[in-house]
Structure formats: structure tokens, C-alpha cells
Amino acid sequence: MKAPGIKLPAPALTSDQRAALERAKRPRLHPYRVHQASGNAQREAAERRERIAPGQHRMVR
């Protein structure tokens, strides 16, 4: 049976490594999906767009 190896303390992380670790902890959004806002904010944005340019959401041939 082999003897267990000697455990050395991990070296201190550099600022780049620390930033990468923090980024990895956060969930990533799918690049092709827009982050969903709350329903109320989406409704207000739709109303604002409709006031500015009514009927623009419809496709025109």
C-alpha cells in the first residue's frame, strides 16, 4: 500500500483567477435569449412602444 502524499497549501489566487472563479459561480444566460424582465416591465415597454409608433409590431408585406 502506498503512503499518502504530502499535502501542500494551495497557492494564493491571482486577481485574474479570482475574477474567473467569481464569473464561474454566476449562472450564464443563453447568448441568443434576451434576459426576461418582470411581466409588468415588459407590459410597460410594449405600451411605450405602441404610443411612439402604433402598429409597428405587425409584419407588413
C-alpha positions as CSV (number, residue, x, y, z in Angstrom):
1,M,0.0,0.0,0.0
2,K,1.3,3.5,-1.0
3,A,1.9,6.1,1.6
4,P,-0.3,9.2,1.2
5,G,1.3,12.2,-0.5
6,I,2.2,15.3,1.4
7,K,-0.5,18.0,1.1
8,L,0.9,21.4,0.4
9,P,-1.3,24.6,0.9
10,A,-2.7,25.9,-2.3
11,P,-1.0,29.0,-3.7
12,A,-2.9,32.3,-3.4
13,L,-5.1,33.1,-6.4
14,T,-4.2,36.0,-8.7
15,S,-6.8,38.7,-9.3
16,D,-7.5,37.2,-12.8
17,Q,-8.0,33.7,-11.3
18,R,-10.2,35.1,-8.6
19,A,-12.4,37.0,-11.1
20,A,-12.7,33.9,-13.3
21,L,-13.8,31.9,-10.2
22,E,-16.5,34.6,-9.4
23,R,-17.7,34.5,-13.0
24,A,-18.0,30.7,-13.0
25,K,-20.2,30.8,-9.8
26,R,-22.8,33.0,-11.5
27,P,-25.3,31.4,-13.9
28,R,-24.8,32.2,-17.5
29,L,-27.5,33.5,-19.7
30,H,-28.0,31.8,-23.1
31,P,-26.4,34.2,-25.6
32,Y,-29.4,34.1,-28.0
33,R,-32.1,34.6,-25.3
34,V,-32.9,38.1,-24.0
35,H,-33.0,38.2,-20.2
36,Q,-36.6,38.1,-19.2
37,A,-37.7,41.2,-17.3
38,S,-40.7,41.2,-15.0
39,G,-44.1,40.9,-16.7
40,N,-45.0,44.4,-15.6
41,A,-41.9,46.0,-17.0
42,Q,-42.4,44.1,-20.3
43,R,-46.1,45.4,-20.5
44,E,-45.0,49.0,-19.8
45,A,-42.3,48.7,-22.5
46,A,-44.9,47.4,-25.0
47,E,-47.3,50.2,-24.2
48,R,-44.5,52.8,-24.6
49,R,-43.5,51.4,-28.0
50,E,-47.2,51.4,-29.0
51,R,-47.6,55.1,-28.0
52,I,-44.4,56.0,-30.0
53,A,-45.2,54.0,-33.2
54,P,-48.6,52.4,-33.2
55,G,-49.0,49.1,-35.2
56,Q,-45.2,48.7,-35.7
57,H,-45.3,45.2,-34.1
58,R,-47.3,43.8,-37.0
59,M,-45.4,42.5,-40.0
60,V,-46.1,44.4,-43.2
61,R,-45.6,42.8,-46.6
